Amino acid sequence: EGKGKRRNPLHDFKKTGELMLIKVNRTLEVKTKLLNTTEQCAKRCSRNKGLSFTCKAFAYDRVTKRCHWLSFNSLTNGVRKKQDHAFDLYEKKDYVRNCIIGKGADYKGTISITKSGIQCQAWNSMIPHEH
C-alpha cells in the first residue's frame, strides 16, 4: 500500500443497490449528513468519526447526496429491508461476512456452528474449553 493511489474505503463494504433499511426497533441509531461521495461516507463509517455508535452500514441517497450512517445492518433484529430507487446500501463486510479469515479474531458475523456442525461455545463459558 501507500504508494500512489490510496486504498478505496468502499472496499470494506458490500454494496446492495436500490435498498434502504428501515428500523422497526427505535433504539437503533442513525445519523445523516450531506456528503458528496460514497467514499467520504465509507471513510467516516470505517473510522466511526463523529458518531456516537459503531457504524455497521451506511445508506447513500443518490438524489440528495446524503449519507445515512447506521448502527445496524440487514442482519440486525428489528430492521426491515425496503426497495428504494434513491438509495444504495453499503454494509461493512466484517459484520455480514460469514467466513472466518485467519484465526477469526475480527469475525463479527452470526455463524455459531463449526464447519462440521458442532454448536460453538459461548464466550462467557469455560466449558468444555478454557480460553
Chimera marker file (.cmm) of the C-alpha trace (Angstrom):
<marker_set name="trace">
<marker id="1" x="0.000" y="0.000" z="0.000" r="1" g="1" b="0" radius="0.5"/>
<marker id="2" x="0.966" y="3.615" z="0.472" r="1" g="1" b="0" radius="0.5"/>
<marker id="3" x="2.457" y="4.310" z="-2.942" r="1" g="1" b="0" radius="0.5"/>
<marker id="4" x="0.426" y="6.365" z="-5.370" r="1" g="1" b="0" radius="0.5"/>
<marker id="5" x="-3.277" y="5.534" z="-5.145" r="1" g="1" b="0" radius="0.5"/>
<marker id="6" x="-4.809" y="5.236" z="-1.693" r="1" g="1" b="0" radius="0.5"/>
<marker id="7" x="-6.909" y="2.207" z="-0.840" r="1" g="1" b="0" radius="0.5"/>
<marker id="8" x="-10.577" y="2.720" z="-1.661" r="1" g="1" b="0" radius="0.5"/>
<marker id="9" x="-12.578" y="2.882" z="1.609" r="1" g="1" b="0" radius="0.5"/>
<marker id="10" x="-15.521" y="1.264" z="-0.187" r="1" g="1" b="0" radius="0.5"/>
<marker id="11" x="-13.516" y="-1.949" z="-0.359" r="1" g="1" b="0" radius="0.5"/>
<marker id="12" x="-14.611" y="-2.790" z="3.210" r="1" g="1" b="0" radius="0.5"/>
<marker id="13" x="-18.295" y="-2.620" z="2.288" r="1" g="1" b="0" radius="0.5"/>
<marker id="14" x="-20.751" y="-4.866" z="0.491" r="1" g="1" b="0" radius="0.5"/>
<marker id="15" x="-22.977" y="-2.830" z="-1.819" r="1" g="1" b="0" radius="0.5"/>
<marker id="16" x="-26.628" y="-3.597" z="-2.486" r="1" g="1" b="0" radius="0.5"/>
<marker id="17" x="-28.210" y="-1.257" z="-5.000" r="1" g="1" b="0" radius="0.5"/>
<marker id="18" x="-31.635" y="0.306" z="-4.522" r="1" g="1" b="0" radius="0.5"/>
<marker id="19" x="-32.065" y="-0.857" z="-0.943" r="1" g="1" b="0" radius="0.5"/>
<marker id="20" x="-32.764" y="1.050" z="2.255" r="1" g="1" b="0" radius="0.5"/>
<marker id="21" x="-33.051" y="-0.311" z="5.787" r="1" g="1" b="0" radius="0.5"/>
<marker id="22" x="-35.936" y="0.797" z="7.972" r="1" g="1" b="0" radius="0.5"/>
<marker id="23" x="-35.553" y="0.454" z="11.729" r="1" g="1" b="0" radius="0.5"/>
<marker id="24" x="-38.526" y="-1.057" z="13.496" r="1" g="1" b="0" radius="0.5"/>
<marker id="25" x="-36.656" y="-1.063" z="16.798" r="1" g="1" b="0" radius="0.5"/>
<marker id="26" x="-36.461" y="2.573" z="17.957" r="1" g="1" b="0" radius="0.5"/>
<marker id="27" x="-33.274" y="2.129" z="19.984" r="1" g="1" b="0" radius="0.5"/>
<marker id="28" x="-31.237" y="1.622" z="16.813" r="1" g="1" b="0" radius="0.5"/>
<marker id="29" x="-29.311" y="4.735" z="15.829" r="1" g="1" b="0" radius="0.5"/>
<marker id="30" x="-28.937" y="6.654" z="12.575" r="1" g="1" b="0" radius="0.5"/>
<marker id="31" x="-27.002" y="9.795" z="11.748" r="1" g="1" b="0" radius="0.5"/>
<marker id="32" x="-27.247" y="11.646" z="8.446" r="1" g="1" b="0" radius="0.5"/>
<marker id="33" x="-25.149" y="14.309" z="6.785" r="1" g="1" b="0" radius="0.5"/>
<marker id="34" x="-24.699" y="15.885" z="3.393" r="1" g="1" b="0" radius="0.5"/>
<marker id="35" x="-21.548" y="14.423" z="1.827" r="1" g="1" b="0" radius="0.5"/>
<marker id="36" x="-20.637" y="14.368" z="-1.831" r="1" g="1" b="0" radius="0.5"/>
<marker id="37" x="-19.285" y="10.882" z="-2.348" r="1" g="1" b="0" radius="0.5"/>
<marker id="38" x="-19.857" y="7.347" z="-1.155" r="1" g="1" b="0" radius="0.5"/>
<marker id="39" x="-16.094" y="7.185" z="-0.447" r="1" g="1" b="0" radius="0.5"/>
<marker id="40" x="-16.446" y="10.004" z="2.085" r="1" g="1" b="0" radius="0.5"/>
<marker id="41" x="-19.384" y="8.225" z="3.710" r="1" g="1" b="0" radius="0.5"/>
<marker id="42" x="-17.428" y="4.964" z="3.842" r="1" g="1" b="0" radius="0.5"/>
<marker id="43" x="-14.338" y="6.545" z="5.366" r="1" g="1" b="0" radius="0.5"/>
<marker id="44" x="-16.379" y="8.087" z="8.145" r="1" g="1" b="0" radius="0.5"/>
<marker id="45" x="-18.250" y="4.835" z="8.819" r="1" g="1" b="0" radius="0.5"/>
<marker id="46" x="-14.976" y="2.900" z="8.982" r="1" g="1" b="0" radius="0.5"/>
<marker id="47" x="-13.476" y="5.347" z="11.469" r="1" g="1" b="0" radius="0.5"/>
<marker id="48" x="-16.737" y="5.955" z="13.395" r="1" g="1" b="0" radius="0.5"/>
<marker id="49" x="-15.717" y="9.598" z="13.191" r="1" g="1" b="0" radius="0.5"/>
<marker id="50" x="-18.194" y="11.874" z="14.961" r="1" g="1" b="0" radius="0.5"/>
<marker id="51" x="-20.632" y="9.019" z="15.530" r="1" g="1" b="0" radius="0.5"/>
<marker id="52" x="-21.987" y="8.031" z="18.941" r="1" g="1" b="0" radius="0.5"/>
<marker id="53" x="-22.280" y="4.396" z="17.834" r="1" g="1" b="0" radius="0.5"/>
<marker id="54" x="-20.342" y="1.737" z="15.948" r="1" g="1" b="0" radius="0.5"/>
<marker id="55" x="-21.189" y="2.184" z="12.298" r="1" g="1" b="0" radius="0.5"/>
<marker id="56" x="-22.157" y="-1.146" z="10.717" r="1" g="1" b="0" radius="0.5"/>
<marker id="57" x="-23.504" y="0.195" z="7.431" r="1" g="1" b="0" radius="0.5"/>
<marker id="58" x="-24.474" y="3.312" z="5.575" r="1" g="1" b="0" radius="0.5"/>
<marker id="59" x="-27.091" y="4.141" z="3.006" r="1" g="1" b="0" radius="0.5"/>
<marker id="60" x="-26.288" y="6.721" z="0.377" r="1" g="1" b="0" radius="0.5"/>
<marker id="61" x="-29.092" y="8.820" z="-1.021" r="1" g="1" b="0" radius="0.5"/>
<marker id="62" x="-28.063" y="9.458" z="-4.615" r="1" g="1" b="0" radius="0.5"/>
<marker id="63" x="-30.712" y="12.134" z="-5.092" r="1" g="1" b="0" radius="0.5"/>
<marker id="64" x="-29.864" y="14.392" z="-2.155" r="1" g="1" b="0" radius="0.5"/>
<marker id="65" x="-26.226" y="13.181" z="-1.829" r="1" g="1" b="0" radius="0.5"/>
<marker id="66" x="-26.816" y="12.368" z="1.828" r="1" g="1" b="0" radius="0.5"/>
<marker id="67" x="-25.109" y="9.758" z="3.971" r="1" g="1" b="0" radius="0.5"/>
<marker id="68" x="-27.183" y="7.809" z="6.458" r="1" g="1" b="0" radius="0.5"/>
<marker id="69" x="-24.827" y="6.048" z="8.875" r="1" g="1" b="0" radius="0.5"/>
<marker id="70" x="-26.430" y="3.089" z="10.613" r="1" g="1" b="0" radius="0.5"/>
<marker id="71" x="-25.742" y="1.318" z="13.915" r="1" g="1" b="0" radius="0.5"/>
<marker id="72" x="-27.260" y="-1.793" z="12.336" r="1" g="1" b="0" radius="0.5"/>
<marker id="73" x="-27.311" y="-3.783" z="9.115" r="1" g="1" b="0" radius="0.5"/>
<marker id="74" x="-29.645" y="-6.082" z="7.184" r="1" g="1" b="0" radius="0.5"/>
<marker id="75" x="-28.993" y="-8.957" z="9.633" r="1" g="1" b="0" radius="0.5"/>
<marker id="76" x="-29.932" y="-6.958" z="12.744" r="1" g="1" b="0" radius="0.5"/>
<marker id="77" x="-33.176" y="-7.823" z="14.543" r="1" g="1" b="0" radius="0.5"/>
<marker id="78" x="-35.772" y="-5.076" z="14.320" r="1" g="1" b="0" radius="0.5"/>
<marker id="79" x="-34.746" y="-3.961" z="10.836" r="1" g="1" b="0" radius="0.5"/>
<marker id="80" x="-36.779" y="-4.151" z="7.628" r="1" g="1" b="0" radius="0.5"/>
<marker id="81" x="-35.419" y="-4.049" z="4.091" r="1" g="1" b="0" radius="0.5"/>
<marker id="82" x="-37.125" y="-1.663" z="1.705" r="1" g="1" b="0" radius="0.5"/>
<marker id="83" x="-36.639" y="-1.309" z="-2.050" r="1" g="1" b="0" radius="0.5"/>
<marker id="84" x="-35.806" y="2.321" z="-2.723" r="1" g="1" b="0" radius="0.5"/>
<marker id="85" x="-34.500" y="3.640" z="-6.012" r="1" g="1" b="0" radius="0.5"/>
<marker id="86" x="-32.852" y="6.656" z="-4.403" r="1" g="1" b="0" radius="0.5"/>
<marker id="87" x="-30.626" y="4.618" z="-2.103" r="1" g="1" b="0" radius="0.5"/>
<marker id="88" x="-27.684" y="2.271" z="-2.240" r="1" g="1" b="0" radius="0.5"/>
<marker id="89" x="-26.884" y="0.281" z="0.880" r="1" g="1" b="0" radius="0.5"/>
<marker id="90" x="-23.270" y="-0.335" z="1.893" r="1" g="1" b="0" radius="0.5"/>
<marker id="91" x="-22.767" y="-2.859" z="4.703" r="1" g="1" b="0" radius="0.5"/>
<marker id="92" x="-19.456" y="-3.291" z="6.490" r="1" g="1" b="0" radius="0.5"/>
<marker id="93" x="-18.184" y="-6.675" z="5.297" r="1" g="1" b="0" radius="0.5"/>
<marker id="94" x="-16.903" y="-7.600" z="8.768" r="1" g="1" b="0" radius="0.5"/>
<marker id="95" x="-20.499" y="-7.721" z="10.019" r="1" g="1" b="0" radius="0.5"/>
<marker id="96" x="-22.130" y="-9.547" z="7.100" r="1" g="1" b="0" radius="0.5"/>
<marker id="97" x="-19.317" y="-11.857" z="6.080" r="1" g="1" b="0" radius="0.5"/>
<marker id="98" x="-19.966" y="-15.452" z="7.013" r="1" g="1" b="0" radius="0.5"/>
<marker id="99" x="-16.480" y="-16.781" z="6.576" r="1" g="1" b="0" radius="0.5"/>
<marker id="100" x="-13.661" y="-16.603" z="9.065" r="1" g="1" b="0" radius="0.5"/>
<marker id="101" x="-10.319" y="-15.291" z="7.894" r="1" g="1" b="0" radius="0.5"/>
<marker id="102" x="-7.180" y="-16.430" z="9.707" r="1" g="1" b="0" radius="0.5"/>
<marker id="103" x="-7.853" y="-17.022" z="13.395" r="1" g="1" b="0" radius="0.5"/>
<marker id="104" x="-11.192" y="-15.245" z="13.222" r="1" g="1" b="0" radius="0.5"/>
<marker id="105" x="-10.283" y="-12.645" z="15.840" r="1" g="1" b="0" radius="0.5"/>
<marker id="106" x="-12.073" y="-9.939" z="13.812" r="1" g="1" b="0" radius="0.5"/>
<marker id="107" x="-15.106" y="-12.078" z="12.976" r="1" g="1" b="0" radius="0.5"/>
<marker id="108" x="-18.372" y="-10.281" z="13.717" r="1" g="1" b="0" radius="0.5"/>
<marker id="109" x="-20.816" y="-12.415" z="11.755" r="1" g="1" b="0" radius="0.5"/>
<marker id="110" x="-23.669" y="-14.520" z="13.021" r="1" g="1" b="0" radius="0.5"/>
<marker id="111" x="-22.492" y="-18.082" z="12.363" r="1" g="1" b="0" radius="0.5"/>
<marker id="112" x="-22.364" y="-20.091" z="15.590" r="1" g="1" b="0" radius="0.5"/>
<marker id="113" x="-21.715" y="-23.615" z="14.378" r="1" g="1" b="0" radius="0.5"/>
<marker id="114" x="-18.450" y="-25.143" z="13.228" r="1" g="1" b="0" radius="0.5"/>
<marker id="115" x="-17.804" y="-26.437" z="9.720" r="1" g="1" b="0" radius="0.5"/>
<marker id="116" x="-18.716" y="-29.922" z="10.904" r="1" g="1" b="0" radius="0.5"/>
<marker id="117" x="-21.981" y="-28.736" z="12.504" r="1" g="1" b="0" radius="0.5"/>
<marker id="118" x="-20.999" y="-28.502" z="16.191" r="1" g="1" b="0" radius="0.5"/>
<marker id="119" x="-22.578" y="-25.662" z="18.200" r="1" g="1" b="0" radius="0.5"/>
<marker id="120" x="-19.950" y="-23.079" z="19.191" r="1" g="1" b="0" radius="0.5"/>
<marker id="121" x="-19.115" y="-22.486" z="22.832" r="1" g="1" b="0" radius="0.5"/>
<marker id="122" x="-20.347" y="-19.214" z="24.316" r="1" g="1" b="0" radius="0.5"/>
<marker id="123" x="-17.624" y="-16.648" z="25.072" r="1" g="1" b="0" radius="0.5"/>
<marker id="124" x="-18.765" y="-16.401" z="28.688" r="1" g="1" b="0" radius="0.5"/>
<marker id="125" x="-18.407" y="-20.172" z="29.199" r="1" g="1" b="0" radius="0.5"/>
<marker id="126" x="-15.227" y="-22.011" z="30.197" r="1" g="1" b="0" radius="0.5"/>
<marker id="127" x="-16.804" y="-25.391" z="29.401" r="1" g="1" b="0" radius="0.5"/>
<marker id="128" x="-15.786" y="-27.501" z="27.526" r="1" g="1" b="0" radius="0.5"/>
<marker id="129" x="-12.713" y="-25.360" z="26.726" r="1" g="1" b="0" radius="0.5"/>
<marker id="130" x="-10.962" y="-22.645" z="28.677" r="1" g="1" b="0" radius="0.5"/>
<marker id="131" x="-9.848" y="-19.606" z="26.698" r="1" g="1" b="0" radius="0.5"/>
<link id1="1" id2="2" r="1" g="1" b="0" radius="0.2"/>
<link id1="2" id2="3" r="1" g="1" b="0" radius="0.2"/>
<link id1="3" id2="4" r="1" g="1" b="0" radius="0.2"/>
<link id1="4" id2="5" r="1" g="1" b="0" radius="0.2"/>
<link id1="5" id2="6" r="1" g="1" b="0" radius="0.2"/>
<link id1="6" id2="7" r="1" g="1" b="0" radius="0.2"/>
<link id1="7" id2="8" r="1" g="1" b="0" radius="0.2"/>
<link id1="8" id2="9" r="1" g="1" b="0" radius="0.2"/>
<link id1="9" id2="10" r="1" g="1" b="0" radius="0.2"/>
<link id1="10" id2="11" r="1" g="1" b="0" radius="0.2"/>
<link id1="11" id2="12" r="1" g="1" b="0" radius="0.2"/>
<link id1="12" id2="13" r="1" g="1" b="0" radius="0.2"/>
<link id1="13" id2="14" r="1" g="1" b="0" radius="0.2"/>
<link id1="14" id2="15" r="1" g="1" b="0" radius="0.2"/>
<link id1="15" id2="16" r="1" g="1" b="0" radius="0.2"/>
<link id1="16" id2="17" r="1" g="1" b="0" radius="0.2"/>
<link id1="17" id2="18" r="1" g="1" b="0" radius="0.2"/>
<link id1="18" id2="19" r="1" g="1" b="0" radius="0.2"/>
<link id1="19" id2="20" r="1" g="1" b="0" radius="0.2"/>
<link id1="20" id2="21" r="1" g="1" b="0" radius="0.2"/>
<link id1="21" id2="22" r="1" g="1" b="0" radius="0.2"/>
<link id1="22" id2="23" r="1" g="1" b="0" radius="0.2"/>
<link id1="23" id2="24" r="1" g="1" b="0" radius="0.2"/>
<link id1="24" id2="25" r="1" g="1" b="0" radius="0.2"/>
<link id1="25" id2="26" r="1" g="1" b="0" radius="0.2"/>
<link id1="26" id2="27" r="1" g="1" b="0" radius="0.2"/>
<link id1="27" id2="28" r="1" g="1" b="0" radius="0.2"/>
<link id1="28" id2="29" r="1" g="1" b="0" radius="0.2"/>
<link id1="29" id2="30" r="1" g="1" b="0" radius="0.2"/>
<link id1="30" id2="31" r="1" g="1" b="0" radius="0.2"/>
<link id1="31" id2="32" r="1" g="1" b="0" radius="0.2"/>
<link id1="32" id2="33" r="1" g="1" b="0" radius="0.2"/>
<link id1="33" id2="34" r="1" g="1" b="0" radius="0.2"/>
<link id1="34" id2="35" r="1" g="1" b="0" radius="0.2"/>
<link id1="35" id2="36" r="1" g="1" b="0" radius="0.2"/>
<link id1="36" id2="37" r="1" g="1" b="0" radius="0.2"/>
<link id1="37" id2="38" r="1" g="1" b="0" radius="0.2"/>
<link id1="38" id2="39" r="1" g="1" b="0" radius="0.2"/>
<link id1="39" id2="40" r="1" g="1" b="0" radius="0.2"/>
<link id1="40" id2="41" r="1" g="1" b="0" radius="0.2"/>
<link id1="41" id2="42" r="1" g="1" b="0" radius="0.2"/>
<link id1="42" id2="43" r="1" g="1" b="0" radius="0.2"/>
<link id1="43" id2="44" r="1" g="1" b="0" radius="0.2"/>
<link id1="44" id2="45" r="1" g="1" b="0" radius="0.2"/>
<link id1="45" id2="46" r="1" g="1" b="0" radius="0.2"/>
<link id1="46" id2="47" r="1" g="1" b="0" radius="0.2"/>
<link id1="47" id2="48" r="1" g="1" b="0" radius="0.2"/>
<link id1="48" id2="49" r="1" g="1" b="0" radius="0.2"/>
<link id1="49" id2="50" r="1" g="1" b="0" radius="0.2"/>
<link id1="50" id2="51" r="1" g="1" b="0" radius="0.2"/>
<link id1="51" id2="52" r="1" g="1" b="0" radius="0.2"/>
<link id1="52" id2="53" r="1" g="1" b="0" radius="0.2"/>
<link id1="53" id2="54" r="1" g="1" b="0" radius="0.2"/>
<link id1="54" id2="55" r="1" g="1" b="0" radius="0.2"/>
<link id1="55" id2="56" r="1" g="1" b="0" radius="0.2"/>
<link id1="56" id2="57" r="1" g="1" b="0" radius="0.2"/>
<link id1="57" id2="58" r="1" g="1" b="0" radius="0.2"/>
<link id1="58" id2="59" r="1" g="1" b="0" radius="0.2"/>
<link id1="59" id2="60" r="1" g="1" b="0" radius="0.2"/>
<link id1="60" id2="61" r="1" g="1" b="0" radius="0.2"/>
<link id1="61" id2="62" r="1" g="1" b="0" radius="0.2"/>
<link id1="62" id2="63" r="1" g="1" b="0" radius="0.2"/>
<link id1="63" id2="64" r="1" g="1" b="0" radius="0.2"/>
<link id1="64" id2="65" r="1" g="1" b="0" radius="0.2"/>
<link id1="65" id2="66" r="1" g="1" b="0" radius="0.2"/>
<link id1="66" id2="67" r="1" g="1" b="0" radius="0.2"/>
<link id1="67" id2="68" r="1" g="1" b="0" radius="0.2"/>
<link id1="68" id2="69" r="1" g="1" b="0" radius="0.2"/>
<link id1="69" id2="70" r="1" g="1" b="0" radius="0.2"/>
<link id1="70" id2="71" r="1" g="1" b="0" radius="0.2"/>
<link id1="71" id2="72" r="1" g="1" b="0" radius="0.2"/>
<link id1="72" id2="73" r="1" g="1" b="0" radius="0.2"/>
<link id1="73" id2="74" r="1" g="1" b="0" radius="0.2"/>
<link id1="74" id2="75" r="1" g="1" b="0" radius="0.2"/>
<link id1="75" id2="76" r="1" g="1" b="0" radius="0.2"/>
<link id1="76" id2="77" r="1" g="1" b="0" radius="0.2"/>
<link id1="77" id2="78" r="1" g="1" b="0" radius="0.2"/>
<link id1="78" id2="79" r="1" g="1" b="0" radius="0.2"/>
<link id1="79" id2="80" r="1" g="1" b="0" radius="0.2"/>
<link id1="80" id2="81" r="1" g="1" b="0" radius="0.2"/>
<link id1="81" id2="82" r="1" g="1" b="0" radius="0.2"/>
<link id1="82" id2="83" r="1" g="1" b="0" radius="0.2"/>
<link id1="83" id2="84" r="1" g="1" b="0" radius="0.2"/>
<link id1="84" id2="85" r="1" g="1" b="0" radius="0.2"/>
<link id1="85" id2="86" r="1" g="1" b="0" radius="0.2"/>
<link id1="86" id2="87" r="1" g="1" b="0" radius="0.2"/>
<link id1="87" id2="88" r="1" g="1" b="0" radius="0.2"/>
<link id1="88" id2="89" r="1" g="1" b="0" radius="0.2"/>
<link id1="89" id2="90" r="1" g="1" b="0" radius="0.2"/>
<link id1="90" id2="91" r="1" g="1" b="0" radius="0.2"/>
<link id1="91" id2="92" r="1" g="1" b="0" radius="0.2"/>
<link id1="92" id2="93" r="1" g="1" b="0" radius="0.2"/>
<link id1="93" id2="94" r="1" g="1" b="0" radius="0.2"/>
<link id1="94" id2="95" r="1" g="1" b="0" radius="0.2"/>
<link id1="95" id2="96" r="1" g="1" b="0" radius="0.2"/>
<link id1="96" id2="97" r="1" g="1" b="0" radius="0.2"/>
<link id1="97" id2="98" r="1" g="1" b="0" radius="0.2"/>
<link id1="98" id2="99" r="1" g="1" b="0" radius="0.2"/>
<link id1="99" id2="100" r="1" g="1" b="0" radius="0.2"/>
<link id1="100" id2="101" r="1" g="1" b="0" radius="0.2"/>
<link id1="101" id2="102" r="1" g="1" b="0" radius="0.2"/>
<link id1="102" id2="103" r="1" g="1" b="0" radius="0.2"/>
<link id1="103" id2="104" r="1" g="1" b="0" radius="0.2"/>
<link id1="104" id2="105" r="1" g="1" b="0" radius="0.2"/>
<link id1="105" id2="106" r="1" g="1" b="0" radius="0.2"/>
<link id1="106" id2="107" r="1" g="1" b="0" radius="0.2"/>
<link id1="107" id2="108" r="1" g="1" b="0" radius="0.2"/>
<link id1="108" id2="109" r="1" g="1" b="0" radius="0.2"/>
<link id1="109" id2="110" r="1" g="1" b="0" radius="0.2"/>
<link id1="110" id2="111" r="1" g="1" b="0" radius="0.2"/>
<link id1="111" id2="112" r="1" g="1" b="0" radius="0.2"/>
<link id1="112" id2="113" r="1" g="1" b="0" radius="0.2"/>
<link id1="113" id2="114" r="1" g="1" b="0" radius="0.2"/>
<link id1="114" id2="115" r="1" g="1" b="0" radius="0.2"/>
<link id1="115" id2="116" r="1" g="1" b="0" radius="0.2"/>
<link id1="116" id2="117" r="1" g="1" b="0" radius="0.2"/>
<link id1="117" id2="118" r="1" g="1" b="0" radius="0.2"/>
<link id1="118" id2="119" r="1" g="1" b="0" radius="0.2"/>
<link id1="119" id2="120" r="1" g="1" b="0" radius="0.2"/>
<link id1="120" id2="121" r="1" g="1" b="0" radius="0.2"/>
<link id1="121" id2="122" r="1" g="1" b="0" radius="0.2"/>
<link id1="122" id2="123" r="1" g="1" b="0" radius="0.2"/>
<link id1="123" id2="124" r="1" g="1" b="0" radius="0.2"/>
<link id1="124" id2="125" r="1" g="1" b="0" radius="0.2"/>
<link id1="125" id2="126" r="1" g="1" b="0" radius="0.2"/>
<link id1="126" id2="127" r="1" g="1" b="0" radius="0.2"/>
<link id1="127" id2="128" r="1" g="1" b="0" radius="0.2"/>
<link id1="128" id2="129" r="1" g="1" b="0" radius="0.2"/>
<link id1="129" id2="130" r="1" g="1" b="0" radius="0.2"/>
<link id1="130" id2="131" r="1" g="1" b="0" radius="0.2"/>
</marker_set>
